[in-house]
């Protein structure tokens, strides 16, 4: 049994599982062996089998058995892989009960809530993680996205939506301050202004997309590497000028989109018909 455990931690999952199964044949209710068999299958990404083994493992009814936060969180990850985010939430919550100091569990629980489109809870849990103070810049990006999801799914014009999107913008501004030369948070901010304005283009949005273009233009290879970002920026700037009835400027930016994709005949026809 000890060797099976060592093989698991050495990432020799097939060998570990073979030994565990051999021993389980004569000792089917062995707590540690059932744990290792479940963990092996999860590590091997055989999620259907891992779920079945986890259910057997957690069904062992003996008060001496002590489940760890890793037991619960691994089962939660398996459920997420199977698209069962609503069930994963319960397992992550159990993991946090066992080990409330493990910061990564808050992030995982927030992600599970987001997966089941419960954006309010996803935001609440992630804010709890941020409030603990042990976070990096990319975590602020996620927090901004959590705020944005709440805003995007709230009623237009509501105080809830405005508070959420304002917090999203304030958070992404913190990211931009930390990584001023990276275009991604600036692009994210532009998208937030689209949400803020009920998915209608605005001058703020267009101006920020122009900043994105300016940042990307510093490296000519970005026209190839980040073609999709250019496409998004040019298209959104063009849509702003359309909303302002500034056809010449709209055509100028749609032409830039066409330059990126000269096979787009529908766009060519649209541009040619603009007056």
N, C-alpha and C positions, 0 to 999 in steps of 0.2 A: 504493500500500500504506500509506504514511504517513497519507494522508487517511482511509483506512478505519479505521485505528487511532484517529485523532482523532475521527472520527464516533462510534466506540464509546464513547470516554470522554466525549463530549458527549451520550451517551444517545440518539443518532439510530441506533438499531439496524437498522432496515430499510434505510436508506441505506448504512450500513457493510457490512451483509451483501451487498447488491447489488453493491457494488464488489468485495468479497472474492471472491464467486462468479464474477464476470466475469474476475478475474485468475487464479483457480484453474483456470479452463477451459484456460488455456495453461500453467499452472505448478502441477499438482495436488499436488505434494509440498512446496510452500512452507510451511515451518514456521510462520512468523508469520501467514500468511493462514489456515491451518487453525486456528490458535489463535483468531484473531479471529472466524472463522465459528462456532466452537464457543461462544465467550463471548457472541456476539450471540444465538444461539439460546437459550442459558441465560437471558440477560437478558430475552428475549422470552417466557420461560416455556413454550417449546415443548420440553418435557423429553425427549420421545421422540427428536426430531431431534437435540437437544443430546447425548444419550447416544451416538447413532450417530457424530456428528462427533467427539466426544471419543475414541471408540475408534480412529478413523482417526488422530487427532492423536497419541495416545499410542503408536500402532503405528509411527510414523516412526522408523526405525532408523538414527540418525546420532549418533555420540558428540558432535558439535558442538552438538546441540540441548540446551538447558538448560531443563528444566521448572521452573516456579516453584511456591511453596506455593499461590499463588492458582489456578494451573492445577488442582492436585490438589483443593483445597478446593471449587472451583466444581463440579468433576465429582462430588465427594462430595455436594454439595447437590442436584445433579440426581438422583443415585441415591436420595437420601432422598425427594425429591418423587415418585419412581416406586415408593416403598415397598421399596426394596432397601437397607435399613439395614446389613445384614451386609456388603455390598460397599462401602458408603460408609465403613465403619470403616477399611478398608484404605487408602482414598484420603486420609482425614484423617491416618492414621499417616504416610503418605508426605509429606504437607504439613508435618507436625511435624518430620520428618527434615530437610527443607530449611530450615525456619525454626522451631527450637525455642523461640525467644523470643516468638513470637506467641501471646499468652495466649488470644485468642478461639478458637484451634484446639483447645485443651484442652476448652473448653466445648462446642464443636461435636462433638468426638469423644465426649465423655461423653453428649451427647444422642443420638448415633447408637447407642451401646451400650445406652442406655435404650430406644430404639426397637426394638431387637432383643431386649429383655427380659433382657439380661445386666447385671443391676443391680449385681453385685459390681464389674465392670469400670467401669461408669458411675460408681460411687462412687469407686473408686480414681483414675480420671482427674480427676474433679472436685476431689478432695482435693489432687491435685498442683497444680491450678490455684490453689486457695485458698492453698496453702502458699507460692506465689510472692508473695503479699501484695498483689497488685494487683486488689482486688475491691471491690464495693460491697455495700450491704445486701441487695439483691435476690439477689445470688449466695449469700448465707447462706441465704436462703429455699430456693433450689435445692439447696444442700448438705443441708439438713434433709430435703427431699423424697427425695434420693438415699438417705440413711440410712433413711428410712421405707420406701422400696421394698424395701431389703434385709431389713428387719425383717418386713415383710408377707409376704415370700416365703420366710422361714426357718421351720424347724420350731418349732412351739409349745413353749415351755418351754426352748428351747435357749439356751446361753450366747451364741451368735451373735446370736440375735434380741434378747435383752435388751441386749447391748452396743450394737447398732445403734439400737434405739429410744431408749435412754438418751442416745445421742449426738444423735439427732434432736431430742429434747426440749431438751437443753442448747444446741443450735444455735439452735432457734427462740426460746429464751429470750433469746439475744443479740439477735435481731431485735426482739423485744418491747421490750427495753431501749432499742433505738435509735429505734423508732417506737411509743411507748407508747399513742398515741391511735388506732392503726389496728387494726380488728377482725380482719383477715385472718390475721395470724400467730397470734392468740389462737384463732381457729377451727381453724387448722392444728394447734395444740397439742392441742386437744380431740380431734381425729381421731387424733393420735398416741397418746393415752391409750387410745383404743378398740383400736388395734393392740397396745399394750402388754398389754392385758388379754384378748388372744386374741379380739377382736371381741365381747366381752361388755361391757355397760355397767358403769360404776364411778362411785363418788362423785366421784373426781377429774375424770372426764370431764364429769359433770353440772355440777359447780361451774364448770368452765371455760366450758361452753356458757352458763351463767347470766351469766358475765362478758361473753360476746359479746352476749347480749341487752341487758344493761345499757349496753354501748357503743353499740349500734344505737339504743336508745331515746332517746338524746340528740338525735336528729334524726327528727321524726315522718315525714318523707318516706321514711325507710328502710323503712317498712312496705310501700311500693310499690317503691322502687328495689332493695331487698335482700330481697324476699319469700322467695326461695329459701333465704337464709341463716337467716331466722327459722324457716322450715319445718323445716330441718335441726336447728336448735338445740332447738326445742320438741319435735320427734319424738324426739330422742335423750334429752332430759331425761325425757320421758314413759316411754321404754323403761327408763330407770334406775329410776323409781318402780315400774314393773311388776315388775322384777326384785326389788325390795324388798317387793313385795306391798302397796304403799301405793296402793290403788285410787283414793281421793279425789284425791291429788296427780297421779296418772297421768291421771285424767279432766280435771283442770284444764288440764294442758298439751296434751292431745289436743283440748280445746275451743279452745285458742289456735290449733292447727293448722287446725281446722275454720273458724275465723273468717277465716283467710287464703284458704280455698277452700270456700266454703259450698255449692258444687255437688257436693262429694265425698260422695255418698250412702253409699258403702261405709264411709267413716270415720264418718259419722253413725250408721249402724246398729251399728258396732263400739262406739262410745261408749255408745250406749243400752243395749247388752247387758252392759256392764261392771258387775260387782258386787263 
